[in-house]
């Protein structure tokens, strides 16, 4: 069995911790709706300012966490097997969607 492929994404923001957490929660809900057929057994829980999550995709379980602080959100995901081969695409998608989610809106 191969080791999971780790990906890390850091997204700067100017929202403060509470607003970043709120947007992460909203974004996670949107993600579940968007990929409803592809994602299964999605679990998430907040541990302080860290959101710990797992989900099944393509028959494999991915795990990770997001840490919100006052100026950035750091996302760490471990991609098993086949998902690891898609790491570049997944990382790019996380960066793009994360920036959209956390952009400062007046």
C-alpha positions as CSV (number, residue, x, y, z in Angstrom):
1,X,0.0,0.0,0.0
2,X,1.4,3.4,-0.9
3,X,1.6,6.3,1.5
4,X,-1.0,9.1,1.1
5,X,0.0,12.1,-0.9
6,X,-0.1,15.3,1.3
7,X,-1.2,18.6,-0.1
8,X,-1.0,21.9,1.7
9,X,-2.8,25.1,0.7
10,X,-2.5,28.5,2.5
11,X,-5.0,31.2,1.7
12,X,-4.5,34.7,3.1
13,X,-7.5,36.7,4.2
14,X,-8.6,39.9,6.0
15,X,-11.7,38.6,7.7
16,X,-10.7,37.7,11.2
17,X,-11.1,34.2,12.7
18,X,-14.9,34.2,13.3
19,X,-15.8,35.3,9.8
20,X,-13.2,32.9,8.3
21,X,-14.7,30.0,10.3
22,X,-18.3,31.0,9.2
23,X,-17.3,31.0,5.6
24,X,-15.5,27.7,5.9
25,X,-18.6,26.2,7.3
26,X,-20.7,27.6,4.5
27,X,-18.2,26.5,1.9
28,X,-18.1,23.0,3.2
29,X,-21.8,22.8,2.9
30,X,-21.7,24.0,-0.7
31,X,-18.9,21.5,-1.4
32,X,-21.1,18.6,-0.2
33,X,-24.0,19.8,-2.4
34,X,-21.7,20.3,-5.4
35,X,-20.0,16.9,-5.2
36,X,-22.9,15.1,-3.5
37,X,-22.7,12.1,-5.8
38,X,-18.9,11.9,-5.6
39,X,-18.4,12.4,-1.9
40,X,-19.8,10.1,0.7
41,X,-19.5,9.7,4.5
42,X,-18.5,13.3,4.9
43,X,-17.6,14.0,8.5
44,X,-16.4,17.3,10.0
45,X,-16.0,18.8,13.5
46,X,-14.4,21.9,14.9
47,X,-11.7,21.5,17.5
48,X,-11.0,25.1,18.5
49,X,-10.2,27.0,15.3
50,X,-9.3,23.7,13.4
51,X,-11.8,21.9,11.3
52,X,-11.0,18.2,11.1
53,X,-12.7,16.4,8.2
54,X,-12.8,13.1,6.3
55,X,-14.8,11.9,3.3
56,X,-15.0,9.0,0.9
57,X,-14.4,9.6,-2.8
58,X,-13.7,7.1,-5.5
59,X,-14.0,4.4,-2.9
60,X,-11.1,5.9,-0.8
61,X,-11.1,7.9,2.4
62,X,-9.4,11.2,2.4
63,X,-8.6,13.1,5.6
64,X,-7.5,16.6,6.5
65,X,-7.9,19.7,8.5
66,X,-8.3,23.5,8.0
67,X,-6.9,25.9,10.5
68,X,-8.4,29.4,10.6
69,X,-6.4,32.3,12.1
70,X,-6.7,36.1,11.9
71,X,-4.8,36.4,8.5
72,X,-4.9,33.0,6.8
73,X,-6.5,29.6,6.4
74,X,-4.2,26.6,6.1
75,X,-5.6,23.4,4.6
76,X,-3.8,20.1,4.9
77,X,-5.3,17.0,3.1
78,X,-3.9,13.5,2.8
79,X,-5.0,11.9,-0.5
80,X,-4.8,8.1,-0.7
81,X,-4.0,6.0,-3.8
82,X,-5.8,7.2,-6.9
83,X,-6.7,10.5,-5.3
84,X,-3.0,11.1,-4.8
85,X,-2.5,11.0,-8.5
86,X,-4.9,13.9,-8.8
87,X,-3.1,16.0,-6.2
88,X,-2.1,18.8,-8.5
89,X,-5.7,19.3,-9.8
90,X,-7.2,19.0,-6.3
91,X,-4.7,21.5,-4.9
92,X,-5.4,24.0,-7.7
93,X,-9.2,23.6,-7.1
94,X,-8.7,24.2,-3.3
95,X,-6.7,27.3,-3.9
96,X,-9.1,28.7,-6.4
97,X,-12.3,28.0,-4.4
98,X,-10.6,29.0,-1.1
99,X,-9.7,32.4,-2.5
100,X,-13.2,33.0,-3.7
101,X,-14.7,31.9,-0.4
102,X,-12.4,34.1,1.7
103,X,-12.1,37.2,-0.5
104,X,-13.0,40.4,1.3
105,X,-16.5,41.5,0.3
106,X,-17.9,44.8,1.4
